[in-house]
């Protein structure tokens, strides 16, 4: 059983905002993303929960932040600088590895939750979300501006990834796929192999892109979406997140507790778990090699 330790980091922003509340069950609550930062892992989720563990989930400490909204995504550029996105177009920033967070942007009136965030340099980053939400920063995430870069498209945008030195990909609702070969200066839409929602994308170490979403749909491309190859997932469950482990094993996860494993570089997949009747939203590999999932039932270890 994970033990939750309470700390009391309070930033200047936190003193001026409504703070998230401590919960003894934060590590078992709805958590929607998780990432590794140096030797630690940090997860985020409902009611402004931010939890951090230095021992791969045996003990968790809850970090208080200046907000209580649902948090959907977390990203770190390095071991110190990170950002969280969530509902009410919320963006939070840390410069100390996640011990303290500052609220740097929110827009309740927009009614556009943000789902993912990515930085291509120390200064330039992007946040994406519902109804075509697309925000950009040029000052390291201290300030953000809304952009209209996809014309009249207002698809929900769920996932953004970097593909090599200057290429990016965004996937979203109704098979929407946008790519950039200029680090986000210009975007164009590519033909999608699937008309349903694509909840996730990821880039493998060999440069190939995987996209995945509803009903177990899974595709790969080695040319930034000019051509797509359908892969057999073997499931009808929604696929939301993936990770490539240190040994090049690829794991995918999603609804119904589904976990798929590929030991041939992402070409074919076996079902290793599908007994849990709860959603897994994200995966992370700890420094000791263990893999954790964040999801509907909080933090759980993946058995392989």
Phi, psi and omega in degrees: 000132180287138177261132181257123179254134181264129172244169184230057175283122181234116179272172177299320179295322183296327180292340184255356185239168171289125184274151170294159184255148176291144176217128178293345182250020183301323181285352177247003180274180178294116179238133193248348175204157181208145181213162177259136178229109186055239181263009183247168170234145180231134178236152181225156181187216188295156175054030178073021181289126172230119181234148185225139178228138177257002182226037177058043169094003176288318178232132178243142170243140181266131178261124178280133181237164181275053176187163179233015182284165172292131181255127189256332186211150177222142182214137175239132176280326177208192185288349182248319191260119182215166182218150176235141175238154181195198181294165185060029182052038184282135171227129177241152184229144172233148175236011182229035176076017176098006178284328178225145181229140178244133176284116184249346179199138166200152182212086183299321184296333183292335182052046180230094173298144176262140186248333184208161183210147182209142173244138177256352175201179180295338183253330191252127179210169183222144173233137183232161181188211188289150177052043177074016181302130181212112180243150183226145173234146175238007183231035176077020176087009177284328176223153185225147177231141179280139180234149172248099187245353184244027178064229182271000178297130177231035178293149170294132180251121191255328189214137177229135181222156176263133182242092182080204190290315187223014182254143181227156176220140175236135174236153183195209186294149174055037177072015182295128176226122177240142180228157177222140174247017182226034181053041173088003177291323176223145179233152170217156181268135178253156180295132183265144176279357186212135183269351177275177184291136175253105186279336185216159169214156177206156182246127179277166184296338178271005177095350178289149178253133170253137172235147185202160183187227187295150173056033176071014181292132188212129183220157176230155177213141175248012181224037177057040171090005175293324175224144179237142175247126179283134178248146180275113178275332181081007181224160172257359182289150174294136176253128187245327190211157178211166178207144171256121184280172182301330180269012178078001171297139178251130176243139174234148182213167181179226186285163179058024179071015184299134169225122177252146181232135174237127178250010179239039175075024177089012181276320180222158189224146173241146177278120178253342175209135171200033181261332183288128180266046177217160188276136171252127188254340185198158181229152174211146174255127178282168180294338178271004177096343179292153181243130177248150171244148171247140182185207186300325180258020179085216183272132176220146178273140178274125176269129181237000000 
